[in-house]
Amino acid sequence: MDWTEKYRPSSLAEIRGNDKARDALREWADTWEDHREAVVLHGSPGIGKTSAAHALASDEGWATIELNASDSRTKDVIERVAGEAAKSGTLTAGEAGRRVVILDEADNLHGNVDRGGSAAITSLVKEASQPMILIANEFYDMSNGLRNACQDIEFRDVSKRSIVPVLRDLCRKEGVEYDDAALDQIAEMNSGDLRGAIKDLQAMAEGRDRIGADDVVTGERDKTEGVFNYLDTVIKEAGAEEALKASYDVDETPDDLINWIEDNMPKDYEGEELAVAYDFLSNADRWLGRVRATQNYTFWRYAGDNMTAGVAAARREPKGGWTRYGPPSYWSKLGRSRGTRNKRDYIARRIAEAGGVSMSTARREILPHLSVMTHHCKNRELTVAMTAKYELEAKHVSFITGSGEDTNKVQSIVEDAERLREERAVENAGGAFDNAHAGDGAAPDSGSDDGEPAQAALDGADGESADGDDADEATDEADADDDSQSGLTDFM
Ligand SMILES: Nc1ncnc2c1ncn2[C@@H]1O[C@H](COP(=O)(O)OP(=O)(O)OP(=O)(O)O)[C@@H](O)[C@H]1O
């Protein structure tokens, strides 16, 4: 059995490393009758938000119902639960009949925004006759209205100091011996993610009576070895079916595997086969998105089929020789934790909307390119222009440029961008009847048409990626170029 489930805290007292949040949550519950507000628990994945919600309910003797915010059925269910409970509430005085709704992924309503998802959830939250606990990774990805309708409690990453004793305790309960250094290392590797640390510990304990410091390192190495073999099979030689079989031996989730394939496949594939393989990867990506939105892990299969059998089937001719495959780049890896993935996807969405390109072009080609050009805000003018065009907040600028969110540099860029946007709004108001902009809902854009790489990337149609080196080339070029040249015109 999964240790994270087996040892899931059953009472708030067992939640580690977030004492302040824990006390605030209890206080919220104890005073719920008076304020009747929902609460949102927010913070990185794996630090105990969902566990705290359930533990609280168990402490209070409340029944729970857990729903996913982006699921289209959620609204109906909440209405039913809230309605029913309201009725029974009149019969049973006191709290015995209380039900708490736990609403996961409250920051992931984008897919539903068009259909009024966020507004619908907000009004439910406001009207609910029962306590509601919302869970989010990124508080600021929630709509303004939804944020304002809730109290909020921040969960912080669980410090290494709090993780190690949990691991030690689990080892004792499971009768596994350990080196302190090994547990230290596991805690370190998982930087704040207690669930990740527990999962690593369990994986390492399998088939061993003792976890030594060496095992921790070996564990990592073995894992990578497996991926290289898998890549060799899928990219170089296997048919679809054989490729699928190889994927059963890899110790990586499809979420991680797609990054490995995406970064290494273009080293061997070219032309038409590359384009077809990219299509399969986009399909896989969509299935991964569905898993994230619904937590329905059976979809992983479809993601796996697309990225494995699909990529193998796209190959037109056998690939010989030896290729230097490498671990996923910084940019692909960023997708690994839900927090950063949300930020990355938010920016990609802004780029896609403003530039009329697909999300995947925005994410895989334009975003890395912008990042190189604005690294540490070195090209300030461009960074301001980008911030204005895509209407980015400080945290997004920080994400793209690598400069700290709270630094003066980033803050002043956001302010200047705001000013720039206002100036342009005034200019544009003057030319509101200008047909040249008719139907262009995006931020003002002079639409220069020279052949700069950034321009090409920003205009790039999705199907263009027949030459998979495009993105790399564009990035290299930007690196080598004088930054003030490339792409600037597009924002100005
Ligand atoms: N603070 C904590 N104290 C004790 N156990 C924890 C804590 N955080 C995580 N865990 C362990 O990790 C598992 C998963 O945690 P949980 O699902 O509550 O995290 P989460 O913050 O809600 O993550 P996500 O945002 O991904 O849902 C729990 O079942 C428990 O075993």
The ligand as an SDF file (V2000), in Angstrom:
LIG
                    3D

 31 33  0  0  0  0  0  0  0  0999 V2000
    2.1840   18.5550    6.4970 N   0  0  0  0  0  0  0  0  0  0  0  0
    2.0220   17.2190    6.4400 C   0  0  0  0  0  0  0  0  0  0  0  0
    1.9580   16.4740    7.5600 N   0  0  0  0  0  0  0  0  0  0  0  0
    1.8330   15.1450    7.4830 C   0  0  0  0  0  0  0  0  0  0  0  0
    1.7620   14.4560    6.3290 N   0  0  0  0  0  0  0  0  0  0  0  0
    1.8180   15.1220    5.1810 C   0  0  0  0  0  0  0  0  0  0  0  0
    1.9570   16.5410    5.1870 C   0  0  0  0  0  0  0  0  0  0  0  0
    2.0130   16.9590    3.9100 N   0  0  0  0  0  0  0  0  0  0  0  0
    1.9160   15.8670    3.1510 C   0  0  0  0  0  0  0  0  0  0  0  0
    1.8090   14.7600    3.9040 N   0  0  0  0  0  0  0  0  0  0  0  0
    1.7590   13.3870    3.3730 C   0  0  0  0  0  0  0  0  0  0  0  0
    1.6540   13.5100    1.9700 O   0  0  0  0  0  0  0  0  0  0  0  0
    0.4180   13.0240    1.4940 C   0  0  0  0  0  0  0  0  0  0  0  0
   -0.1760   13.9760    0.4780 C   0  0  0  0  0  0  0  0  0  0  0  0
   -0.4480   15.2180    1.0470 O   0  0  0  0  0  0  0  0  0  0  0  0
   -1.6620   16.1080    0.5660 P   0  0  0  0  0  0  0  0  0  0  0  0
   -2.4140   15.4320   -0.5150 O   0  0  0  0  0  0  0  0  0  0  0  0
   -2.4210   16.5360    1.7550 O   0  0  0  0  0  0  0  0  0  0  0  0
   -0.8800   17.3150   -0.0370 O   0  0  0  0  0  0  0  0  0  0  0  0
   -1.4690   18.5810   -0.7500 P   0  0  0  0  0  0  0  0  0  0  0  0
   -0.7150   19.7470   -0.2260 O   0  0  0  0  0  0  0  0  0  0  0  0
   -2.9330   18.6130   -0.6600 O   0  0  0  0  0  0  0  0  0  0  0  0
   -1.0140   18.3400   -2.2380 O   0  0  0  0  0  0  0  0  0  0  0  0
   -1.7960   18.6000   -3.6070 P   0  0  0  0  0  0  0  0  0  0  0  0
   -1.8330   20.0730   -3.7780 O   0  0  0  0  0  0  0  0  0  0  0  0
   -0.9490   17.9160   -4.6210 O   0  0  0  0  0  0  0  0  0  0  0  0
   -3.1530   17.9660   -3.4380 O   0  0  0  0  0  0  0  0  0  0  0  0
   -0.4260   12.8210    2.7210 C   0  0  0  0  0  0  0  0  0  0  0  0
   -1.2520   11.7060    2.5680 O   0  0  0  0  0  0  0  0  0  0  0  0
    0.5830   12.5860    3.8200 C   0  0  0  0  0  0  0  0  0  0  0  0
    0.9620   11.2450    3.8270 O   0  0  0  0  0  0  0  0  0  0  0  0
  1  2  1  0
  2  3  1  0
  2  7  2  0
  3  4  2  0
  4  5  1  0
  5  6  2  0
  6  7  1  0
  6 10  1  0
  7  8  1  0
  8  9  2  0
  9 10  1  0
 10 11  1  0
 11 12  1  0
 11 30  1  0
 12 13  1  0
 13 14  1  0
 13 28  1  0
 14 15  1  0
 15 16  1  0
 16 17  2  0
 16 18  1  0
 16 19  1  0
 19 20  1  0
 20 21  2  0
 20 22  1  0
 20 23  1  0
 23 24  1  0
 24 25  2  0
 24 26  1  0
 24 27  1  0
 28 29  1  0
 28 30  1  0
 30 31  1  0
M  END
$$$$
